[in-house]
Amino acid sequence: MKSPVVKRSIVVAGHKTSVSLEEAFWNGMKEISALRNMTLSELVGEIDNNRQQGNLSSAIRLFVLDYFRSRAMAAQPDNNVPAQ
């Protein structure tokens, strides 16, 4: 059985590194970087610079989760507004 985790090489801040992520997270990263008009390497570099702890793969997963969770919350109708 093929592993759902895909290992890819990426250049972050001028240094080549490899990151192992599930395909869904790679796709999420590609979508986010396209929406921000930046390369995948630039986005990973931003995540790397802002991470507090843990490894880069974990930081990326948390970033993608937070990004799409925030979008989902923003799309929700405001529950504090009375229905008319």
A tleap script that builds the chain and sets N, CA, C and O, in Angstrom:
source leaprc.protein.ff14SB
mol = sequence {
  NMET LYS SER PRO VAL VAL LYS ARG SER ILE
  VAL VAL ALA GLY HIE LYS THR SER VAL SER
  LEU GLU GLU ALA PHE TRP ASN GLY MET LYS
  GLU ILE SER ALA LEU ARG ASN MET THR LEU
  SER GLU LEU VAL GLY GLU ILE ASP ASN ASN
  ARG GLN GLN GLY ASN LEU SER SER ALA ILE
  ARG LEU PHE VAL LEU ASP TYR PHE ARG SER
  ARG ALA MET ALA ALA GLN PRO ASP ASN ASN
  VAL PRO ALA CGLN
}
set mol.1.N position { 0.836 -1.183 0.000 }
set mol.1.CA position { 0.000 0.000 0.000 }
set mol.1.C position { 0.882 1.246 0.000 }
set mol.1.O position { 1.829 1.346 0.780 }
set mol.2.N position { 0.569 2.177 -0.863 }
set mol.2.CA position { 1.349 3.400 -0.993 }
set mol.2.C position { 1.066 4.334 0.188 }
set mol.2.O position { -0.085 4.520 0.582 }
set mol.3.N position { 2.118 4.912 0.739 }
set mol.3.CA position { 1.977 5.834 1.862 }
set mol.3.C position { 1.281 7.115 1.423 }
set mol.3.O position { 1.582 7.652 0.357 }
set mol.4.N position { 0.343 7.613 2.248 }
set mol.4.CA position { -0.330 8.864 1.888 }
set mol.4.C position { 0.563 10.086 2.075 }
set mol.4.O position { 0.204 11.190 1.665 }
set mol.5.N position { 1.721 9.890 2.691 }
set mol.5.CA position { 2.649 10.996 2.927 }
set mol.5.C position { 3.600 11.098 1.742 }
set mol.5.O position { 4.201 10.112 1.314 }
set mol.6.N position { 3.722 12.326 1.220 }
set mol.6.CA position { 4.586 12.588 0.069 }
set mol.6.C position { 5.748 13.459 0.528 }
set mol.6.O position { 5.545 14.508 1.139 }
set mol.7.N position { 6.961 13.019 0.232 }
set mol.7.CA position { 8.168 13.777 0.594 }
set mol.7.C position { 8.632 14.555 -0.627 }
set mol.7.O position { 8.846 13.990 -1.700 }
set mol.8.N position { 8.783 15.866 -0.444 }
set mol.8.CA position { 9.229 16.724 -1.545 }
set mol.8.C position { 10.374 17.610 -1.066 }
set mol.8.O position { 10.461 17.967 0.109 }
set mol.9.N position { 11.243 17.951 -2.003 }
set mol.9.CA position { 12.330 18.886 -1.714 }
set mol.9.C position { 11.850 20.285 -2.029 }
set mol.9.O position { 11.131 20.509 -3.003 }
set mol.10.N position { 12.254 21.218 -1.195 }
set mol.10.CA position { 11.860 22.611 -1.381 }
set mol.10.C position { 12.999 23.498 -0.885 }
set mol.10.O position { 13.723 23.130 0.040 }
set mol.11.N position { 13.151 24.649 -1.495 }
set mol.11.CA position { 14.180 25.600 -1.074 }
set mol.11.C position { 13.530 26.619 -0.141 }
set mol.11.O position { 12.574 27.302 -0.507 }
set mol.12.N position { 14.075 26.702 1.072 }
set mol.12.CA position { 13.570 27.636 2.078 }
set mol.12.C position { 14.725 28.525 2.507 }
set mol.12.O position { 15.737 28.047 3.020 }
set mol.13.N position { 14.563 29.815 2.291 }
set mol.13.CA position { 15.603 30.788 2.649 }
set mol.13.C position { 16.963 30.399 2.049 }
set mol.13.O position { 17.998 30.530 2.701 }
set mol.14.N position { 16.942 29.926 0.816 }
set mol.14.CA position { 18.177 29.598 0.122 }
set mol.14.C position { 18.756 28.238 0.458 }
set mol.14.O position { 19.811 27.877 -0.064 }
set mol.15.N position { 18.097 27.478 1.312 }
set mol.15.CA position { 18.581 26.153 1.692 }
set mol.15.C position { 17.586 25.091 1.266 }
set mol.15.O position { 16.384 25.220 1.498 }
set mol.16.N position { 18.096 24.044 0.643 }
set mol.16.CA position { 17.232 22.949 0.204 }
set mol.16.C position { 16.924 22.044 1.397 }
set mol.16.O position { 17.817 21.643 2.144 }
set mol.17.N position { 15.647 21.736 1.552 }
set mol.17.CA position { 15.214 20.825 2.610 }
set mol.17.C position { 14.113 19.946 2.065 }
set mol.17.O position { 13.530 20.252 1.024 }
set mol.18.N position { 13.823 18.869 2.745 }
set mol.18.CA position { 12.716 18.018 2.316 }
set mol.18.C position { 11.629 18.058 3.378 }
set mol.18.O position { 11.901 18.103 4.578 }
set mol.19.N position { 10.395 18.039 2.902 }
set mol.19.CA position { 9.223 18.120 3.769 }
set mol.19.C position { 8.294 16.974 3.409 }
set mol.19.O position { 8.015 16.734 2.234 }
set mol.20.N position { 7.821 16.273 4.422 }
set mol.20.CA position { 6.890 15.170 4.214 }
set mol.20.C position { 5.502 15.587 4.683 }
set mol.20.O position { 5.289 15.894 5.856 }
set mol.21.N position { 4.558 15.589 3.733 }
set mol.21.CA position { 3.177 15.972 4.015 }
set mol.21.C position { 2.227 15.089 3.224 }
set mol.21.O position { 2.593 14.547 2.180 }
set mol.22.N position { 1.021 14.948 3.718 }
set mol.22.CA position { -0.017 14.279 2.965 }
set mol.22.C position { -0.365 15.142 1.752 }
set mol.22.O position { -0.219 16.364 1.783 }
set mol.23.N position { -0.824 14.490 0.689 }
set mol.23.CA position { -1.131 15.194 -0.560 }
set mol.23.C position { -2.137 16.330 -0.345 }
set mol.23.O position { -2.037 17.375 -0.988 }
set mol.24.N position { -3.101 16.132 0.552 }
set mol.24.CA position { -4.104 17.173 0.821 }
set mol.24.C position { -3.446 18.452 1.349 }
set mol.24.O position { -3.886 19.554 1.023 }
set mol.25.N position { -2.399 18.310 2.158 }
set mol.25.CA position { -1.711 19.494 2.669 }
set mol.25.C position { -0.888 20.165 1.577 }
set mol.25.O position { -0.820 21.393 1.524 }
set mol.26.N position { -0.259 19.375 0.701 }
set mol.26.CA position { 0.450 19.971 -0.435 }
set mol.26.C position { -0.522 20.761 -1.301 }
set mol.26.O position { -0.220 21.875 -1.731 }
set mol.27.N position { -1.691 20.176 -1.555 }
set mol.27.CA position { -2.690 20.875 -2.370 }
set mol.27.C position { -3.165 22.154 -1.683 }
set mol.27.O position { -3.346 23.179 -2.340 }
set mol.28.N position { -3.364 22.102 -0.384 }
set mol.28.CA position { -3.757 23.292 0.365 }
set mol.28.C position { -2.700 24.373 0.294 }
set mol.28.O position { -3.016 25.552 0.136 }
set mol.29.N position { -1.430 23.967 0.412 }
set mol.29.CA position { -0.332 24.936 0.324 }
set mol.29.C position { -0.292 25.591 -1.055 }
set mol.29.O position { -0.076 26.798 -1.166 }
set mol.30.N position { -0.497 24.800 -2.096 }
set mol.30.CA position { -0.493 25.347 -3.452 }
set mol.30.C position { -1.623 26.357 -3.629 }
set mol.30.O position { -1.436 27.406 -4.246 }
set mol.31.N position { -2.788 26.037 -3.088 }
set mol.31.CA position { -3.933 26.948 -3.188 }
set mol.31.C position { -3.661 28.256 -2.446 }
set mol.31.O position { -3.916 29.339 -2.972 }
set mol.32.N position { -3.148 28.149 -1.237 }
set mol.32.CA position { -2.867 29.340 -0.429 }
set mol.32.C position { -1.801 30.204 -1.104 }
set mol.32.O position { -1.953 31.422 -1.191 }
set mol.33.N position { -0.729 29.581 -1.577 }
set mol.33.CA position { 0.338 30.373 -2.205 }
set mol.33.C position { -0.167 31.060 -3.473 }
set mol.33.O position { 0.225 32.192 -3.758 }
set mol.34.N position { -1.024 30.397 -4.230 }
set mol.34.CA position { -1.581 31.017 -5.435 }
set mol.34.C position { -2.471 32.206 -5.070 }
set mol.34.O position { -2.410 33.249 -5.721 }
set mol.35.N position { -3.288 32.054 -4.045 }
set mol.35.CA position { -4.161 33.147 -3.616 }
set mol.35.C position { -3.360 34.346 -3.103 }
set mol.35.O position { -3.805 35.489 -3.215 }
set mol.36.N position { -2.191 34.083 -2.547 }
set mol.36.CA position { -1.333 35.151 -2.025 }
set mol.36.C position { -0.323 35.647 -3.049 }
set mol.36.O position { 0.504 36.507 -2.742 }
set mol.37.N position { -0.384 35.115 -4.254 }
set mol.37.CA position { 0.564 35.493 -5.317 }
set mol.37.C position { 2.009 35.338 -4.870 }
set mol.37.O position { 2.827 36.240 -5.049 }
set mol.38.N position { 2.312 34.185 -4.287 }
set mol.38.CA position { 3.676 33.905 -3.866 }
set mol.38.C position { 4.020 32.464 -4.241 }
set mol.38.O position { 3.134 31.649 -4.498 }
set mol.39.N position { 5.293 32.170 -4.268 }
set mol.39.CA position { 5.700 30.803 -4.573 }
set mol.39.C position { 5.493 29.924 -3.351 }
set mol.39.O position { 5.359 30.407 -2.227 }
set mol.40.N position { 5.471 28.638 -3.598 }
set mol.40.CA position { 5.360 27.680 -2.509 }
set mol.40.C position { 6.556 27.823 -1.568 }
set mol.40.O position { 6.399 27.741 -0.350 }
set mol.41.N position { 7.732 28.034 -2.118 }
set mol.41.CA position { 8.935 28.220 -1.292 }
set mol.41.C position { 8.826 29.460 -0.413 }
set mol.41.O position { 9.247 29.436 0.743 }
set mol.42.N position { 8.271 30.533 -0.944 }
set mol.42.CA position { 8.098 31.751 -0.143 }
set mol.42.C position { 7.129 31.515 1.006 }
set mol.42.O position { 7.363 31.971 2.125 }
set mol.43.N position { 6.041 30.803 0.729 }
set mol.43.CA position { 5.062 30.524 1.774 }
set mol.43.C position { 5.656 29.624 2.852 }
set mol.43.O position { 5.459 29.871 4.042 }
set mol.44.N position { 6.372 28.596 2.451 }
set mol.44.CA position { 7.016 27.710 3.436 }
set mol.44.C position { 8.041 28.493 4.248 }
set mol.44.O position { 8.172 28.274 5.452 }
set mol.45.N position { 8.765 29.397 3.605 }
set mol.45.CA position { 9.718 30.238 4.334 }
set mol.45.C position { 9.033 31.104 5.378 }
set mol.45.O position { 9.544 31.272 6.486 }
set mol.46.N position { 7.875 31.654 5.027 }
set mol.46.CA position { 7.103 32.464 5.973 }
set mol.46.C position { 6.650 31.613 7.166 }
set mol.46.O position { 6.754 32.039 8.316 }
set mol.47.N position { 6.156 30.429 6.885 }
set mol.47.CA position { 5.723 29.519 7.948 }
set mol.47.C position { 6.912 29.148 8.828 }
set mol.47.O position { 6.800 29.132 10.054 }
set mol.48.N position { 8.042 28.853 8.209 }
set mol.48.CA position { 9.254 28.479 8.945 }
set mol.48.C position { 9.704 29.615 9.864 }
set mol.48.O position { 10.088 29.373 11.008 }
set mol.49.N position { 9.658 30.843 9.371 }
set mol.49.CA position { 10.078 31.990 10.181 }
set mol.49.C position { 9.149 32.256 11.360 }
set mol.49.O position { 9.584 32.765 12.393 }
set mol.50.N position { 7.867 31.912 11.208 }
set mol.50.CA position { 6.883 32.220 12.246 }
set mol.50.C position { 6.613 31.079 13.217 }
set mol.50.O position { 5.890 31.262 14.197 }
set mol.51.N position { 7.179 29.912 12.963 }
set mol.51.CA position { 6.862 28.783 13.854 }
set mol.51.C position { 7.546 28.957 15.198 }
set mol.51.O position { 8.678 29.431 15.294 }
set mol.52.N position { 6.823 28.559 16.224 }
set mol.52.CA position { 7.319 28.697 17.592 }
set mol.52.C position { 8.114 27.465 18.023 }
set mol.52.O position { 9.118 27.582 18.726 }
set mol.53.N position { 7.660 26.290 17.600 }
set mol.53.CA position { 8.323 25.047 17.979 }
set mol.53.C position { 7.899 23.944 17.022 }
set mol.53.O position { 7.109 24.174 16.106 }
set mol.54.N position { 8.417 22.768 17.235 }
set mol.54.CA position { 8.038 21.637 16.401 }
set mol.54.C position { 8.778 21.635 15.083 }
set mol.54.O position { 9.535 22.552 14.764 }
set mol.55.N position { 8.535 20.577 14.325 }
set mol.55.CA position { 9.222 20.475 13.043 }
set mol.55.C position { 8.439 21.211 11.961 }
set mol.55.O position { 7.291 21.603 12.167 }
set mol.56.N position { 9.069 21.390 10.821 }
set mol.56.CA position { 8.482 22.178 9.741 }
set mol.56.C position { 7.214 21.535 9.198 }
set mol.56.O position { 6.242 22.236 8.919 }
set mol.57.N position { 7.205 20.219 9.044 }
set mol.57.CA position { 6.005 19.546 8.536 }
set mol.57.C position { 4.807 19.796 9.440 }
set mol.57.O position { 3.707 20.063 8.956 }
set mol.58.N position { 5.011 19.712 10.735 }
set mol.58.CA position { 3.922 19.976 11.686 }
set mol.58.C position { 3.465 21.428 11.605 }
set mol.58.O position { 2.267 21.708 11.640 }
set mol.59.N position { 4.411 22.343 11.498 }
set mol.59.CA position { 4.069 23.766 11.392 }
set mol.59.C position { 3.234 24.032 10.140 }
set mol.59.O position { 2.292 24.824 10.175 }
set mol.60.N position { 3.580 23.373 9.040 }
set mol.60.CA position { 2.824 23.546 7.802 }
set mol.60.C position { 1.408 23.006 7.964 }
set mol.60.O position { 0.444 23.662 7.570 }
set mol.61.N position { 1.279 21.811 8.544 }
set mol.61.CA position { -0.055 21.236 8.754 }
set mol.61.C position { -0.925 22.170 9.587 }
set mol.61.O position { -2.084 22.409 9.247 }
set mol.62.N position { -0.371 22.698 10.675 }
set mol.62.CA position { -1.129 23.603 11.534 }
set mol.62.C position { -1.490 24.893 10.811 }
set mol.62.O position { -2.588 25.418 10.998 }
set mol.63.N position { -0.585 25.407 9.990 }
set mol.63.CA position { -0.845 26.618 9.222 }
set mol.63.C position { -2.005 26.402 8.253 }
set mol.63.O position { -2.925 27.217 8.184 }
set mol.64.N position { -1.955 25.292 7.503 }
set mol.64.CA position { -3.006 25.003 6.519 }
set mol.64.C position { -4.344 24.799 7.236 }
set mol.64.O position { -5.369 25.312 6.789 }
set mol.65.N position { -4.338 24.061 8.333 }
set mol.65.CA position { -5.563 23.853 9.101 }
set mol.65.C position { -6.136 25.182 9.571 }
set mol.65.O position { -7.334 25.424 9.421 }
set mol.66.N position { -5.304 26.040 10.135 }
set mol.66.CA position { -5.755 27.335 10.632 }
set mol.66.C position { -6.278 28.209 9.498 }
set mol.66.O position { -7.290 28.891 9.658 }
set mol.67.N position { -5.599 28.195 8.357 }
set mol.67.CA position { -6.014 29.004 7.214 }
set mol.67.C position { -7.427 28.631 6.764 }
set mol.67.O position { -8.289 29.498 6.621 }
set mol.68.N position { -7.654 27.345 6.543 }
set mol.68.CA position { -8.963 26.922 6.051 }
set mol.68.C position { -10.033 26.988 7.140 }
set mol.68.O position { -11.204 27.214 6.834 }
set mol.69.N position { -9.655 26.795 8.394 }
set mol.69.CA position { -10.610 26.960 9.494 }
set mol.69.C position { -11.056 28.420 9.572 }
set mol.69.O position { -12.241 28.694 9.760 }
set mol.70.N position { -10.124 29.350 9.431 }
set mol.70.CA position { -10.463 30.784 9.459 }
set mol.70.C position { -11.382 31.150 8.304 }
set mol.70.O position { -12.323 31.925 8.475 }
set mol.71.N position { -11.109 30.596 7.133 }
set mol.71.CA position { -11.985 30.860 5.978 }
set mol.71.C position { -13.380 30.308 6.208 }
set mol.71.O position { -14.369 30.947 5.849 }
set mol.72.N position { -13.467 29.137 6.797 }
set mol.72.CA position { -14.773 28.532 7.065 }
set mol.72.C position { -15.553 29.359 8.083 }
set mol.72.O position { -16.762 29.545 7.942 }
set mol.73.N position { -14.865 29.850 9.100 }
set mol.73.CA position { -15.528 30.684 10.119 }
set mol.73.C position { -15.996 32.003 9.513 }
set mol.73.O position { -17.074 32.492 9.851 }
set mol.74.N position { -15.203 32.576 8.631 }
set mol.74.CA position { -15.569 33.845 8.004 }
set mol.74.C position { -16.787 33.685 7.097 }
set mol.74.O position { -17.543 34.633 6.885 }
set mol.75.N position { -16.968 32.481 6.565 }
set mol.75.CA position { -18.094 32.226 5.669 }
set mol.75.C position { -19.402 31.949 6.416 }
set mol.75.O position { -20.479 31.950 5.820 }
set mol.76.N position { -19.294 31.712 7.731 }
set mol.76.CA position { -20.464 31.425 8.525 }
set mol.76.C position { -21.266 32.705 8.770 }
set mol.76.O position { -20.680 33.763 8.998 }
set mol.77.N position { -22.600 32.620 8.727 }
set mol.77.CA position { -23.406 33.805 9.073 }
set mol.77.C position { -23.196 34.141 10.551 }
set mol.77.O position { -22.958 33.263 11.380 }
set mol.78.N position { -23.287 35.403 10.847 }
set mol.78.CA position { -23.097 35.861 12.225 }
set mol.78.C position { -24.260 35.358 13.082 }
set mol.78.O position { -25.412 35.729 12.855 }
set mol.79.N position { -23.955 34.520 14.056 }
set mol.79.CA position { -24.993 33.934 14.910 }
set mol.79.C position { -25.546 34.932 15.907 }
set mol.79.O position { -26.547 34.645 16.564 }
set mol.80.N position { -24.928 36.094 16.039 }
set mol.80.CA position { -25.402 37.081 17.007 }
set mol.80.C position { -26.444 38.035 16.411 }
set mol.80.O position { -27.037 38.833 17.136 }
set mol.81.N position { -26.665 37.957 15.114 }
set mol.81.CA position { -27.628 38.837 14.458 }
set mol.81.C position { -28.977 38.142 14.451 }
set mol.81.O position { -29.083 37.024 13.948 }
set mol.82.N position { -30.029 38.783 15.005 }
set mol.82.CA position { -31.335 38.141 15.035 }
set mol.82.C position { -31.879 37.920 13.622 }
set mol.82.O position { -31.701 38.750 12.731 }
set mol.83.N position { -32.549 36.774 13.446 }
set mol.83.CA position { -33.166 36.463 12.152 }
set mol.83.C position { -34.338 37.393 11.910 }
set mol.83.O position { -35.040 37.776 12.845 }
set mol.84.N position { -34.546 37.754 10.656 }
set mol.84.CA position { -35.651 38.668 10.324 }
set mol.84.C position { -36.751 37.940 9.600 }
set mol.84.O position { -37.761 38.546 9.242 }
savepdb mol mol.pdb
quit
